[in-house]
Amino acid sequence: MKIKLLSAIVSTTLLTPLALAMAPNTHLNLMPYPQTVELQAGAIEVDGNFKVFIKGYRSPRVEYTAKRFIERLERQTGIPILDWQVQDPKQANLIIDIERAPRTLVQNIDSDESYQITTKQQQITLSSTSPYGAIRGIETLLQLVETDANGYSIPSVSISDEPRFRWRGVSYDTSRHFIEFDVLIRQLDAMASAKMNVFHWHFWDDQGIRIQTESWPRLWSETSDGNYYTKDQVRYLVEYARNLGIRVIPEVSLPGHSSAVAHAYPHLMSGEEGQTYEQEREWGVFLPLMDPLNPELYVMLGDIFDEMVELFPDEYFHIGGDEPNYSQWINSERHQKFIKDNNIDGERGLQSYLNVKVEKMLEERGKKMTGWDEIWHKDLPTSIVIQSWQGHDSIGRAAKEGYQGILSTGYYLDQPQPTSYHYRNDPMPKGITVDDQLHDDEAFITYQWEKPRTKGGPRKGVLTIIEAKDGEFRAFVDYNGKSREEVFIKEYRPGERFIGHFDNFMSYTEFNLELNNEGFTGNSYQLIGNVRWPTTGKVIASSQQAGSTIPEPTGGYPAVLTDDEKDLILGGEITMWLENKDSHTVEQYLWPRSYAIAERLWSSEALTDERSMYERMQVMDTWSEVSVGLRHHANADMLLKRLAKGQNIASLQMLAKYTEPAQYYARNWEKWISTEPHGALYNQYERLNRFVDALVVESYAVYEMESLVSDYVAGEQDALIMLKKHYDSVLAAAKASQFIFAEHVASVDTVALAIQTEQVAELALKLIATKQEGGKLTNAQYEQYQSRLNEAAKIYDEGIVAIVRPTEQMLRTLNQ
């Protein structure tokens, strides 16, 4: 089944009841997908007479849940539904049957979120042990609503569902850029629609502290530029989230990321006496470090903790702890003397000294401490929870030592990445997935590779390819000291070409290597997300070299957990850092991609079909606008209208469908590389009004085009006709957009991107004509076209001409 681009629709499924009854379960447009689904004959009609009966446990939150369901049903259908609540279950179309009240007044990590949906004749029963299950179940029902020429309905189903992981969160950074309060509330609605249950509020960082406090008022009054959340707003948000079954966890970052504290109260820092600190406007890791030897620091933290505890009832409290710059401690005689006199294991131990005190302060206030990888230390109890940005190596080894963990590596949605990369990223460490041992009658070759990068220095690693005695190949990589990982081979011609990919701990990585006897040739590169980075490499070991062996892994092997250790992996948490996002752009990075991560955290581990994921996510894309009220497309159109200055934006919208932002951290790197002297990065003053700011992270259209090329290779001749329609559309859009871009200061540099798109589309149409005529390319033509694509594959005004990918696929088919 081909991927089909979806126009705006109201119904949430494209399948008729008969098709539903015949289709595999994963063809229901549900995300996250339930654990078990049984399709039945028939459907329940949805009209203005739809009725709901609440059975069993009742509460204001249960009433709110039922009312919310009806309001969303009205949004999806446009039909007013009046007098919807009835007292007689026989009159109801939907029975919400909740067995009992929650076991605790405040939702916790062990709250029961399971539910069942059963259908009998014209009646649906949503049953659950607690209200949390009902809250989750109504989202499934709303995703099931469909329409045809005869009206609206919900197909008859039997569903039994519960989450795989207990912690399914989103971390929102509102410090770097202030996010308007109504936008935050809307994200809670969206989280609930994806069955997420933790809102991690990152309101405290270098660039500002954006929450009102009575004690120590300079924290927010002097660092937020007047953009902060009042206590009343915080209380409203926490209660709003509670009604959606979402826990809210505050973060007070310490001891690093404390430039805002330093600006407000410099005497709490570890620098020289009398030192002051300017308001921080840049992004990065900075000098100010809280002083664990200053008793007043603990007074400040205690006062802030008291106020936060009053606002946030959740059992967990996040202390940050990441990326401390130890310079102030290293350069301080006082701190070094304290470390030596108290037999502390260096600066990391001094951070742990502070964290031990903080953990006890939080425990006294009834809170459990959580923080990033850097808080992990032998001095802290295993009751803490480690949130990992350093990957499966870190979370796996912490579990081996008895610490609970949640994974954020691979779920950074502020970084543009292919959604499939996030979808493959399971919180549970799995150990090595490839046989990296050399057996009898097998051959191998190992390359030492290096990928230059101006900012942060080059990345290095080792790639090994093994040929089994049956002629099959397998490969693995040792990357930057990380655990050995399997590389999935897409194409390998020994001595000529190697294409293979793996999921780096922070990005999708693909080797595209041209080979000779010594190593890589000049055309070799690594694809990081969608950006090509030149890569050099040389042979360092092979079966052809006497006595040569496969090098040992530089970072060891990934952890293999016991069943008890697996229980310590609580789940995962999306992170949305807002250095390059604001209230107008944050939603298009979060949605609909968050549904894919939500599915990884909720659904069966066995659910891995990426094509099904993309199909269903495209439906969620529109459904979330209609049912939830998200504005990711509306905001993007607003940004395009700003560029167009009153002109029709249809050409910009069309071009945007085939263009992607440069993925991973390429935008920051590109700015660093392109400025002289090197060093300029984004900051709070940077404009976010480019064409690239209006783009979705990943082009569905290009994903379809790549599928069409594969379909054509498999023998489907119609695929070529559909491809031509894509290229005709983007060609016209690229030509028309150039005139609009050229007339606006924010997009004049984007003209180059449009020109490159035009030229690639023209080249592709030539290739299609050659295919249709049964022709072939000469070697000279092939080299010329490949060179043209290589040029177009560069970054243009922080964007990527995404149609290069299917065009290059098609070019290679003409060279085979």
Disulfide bonds with the S-S distance in Angstrom:
none
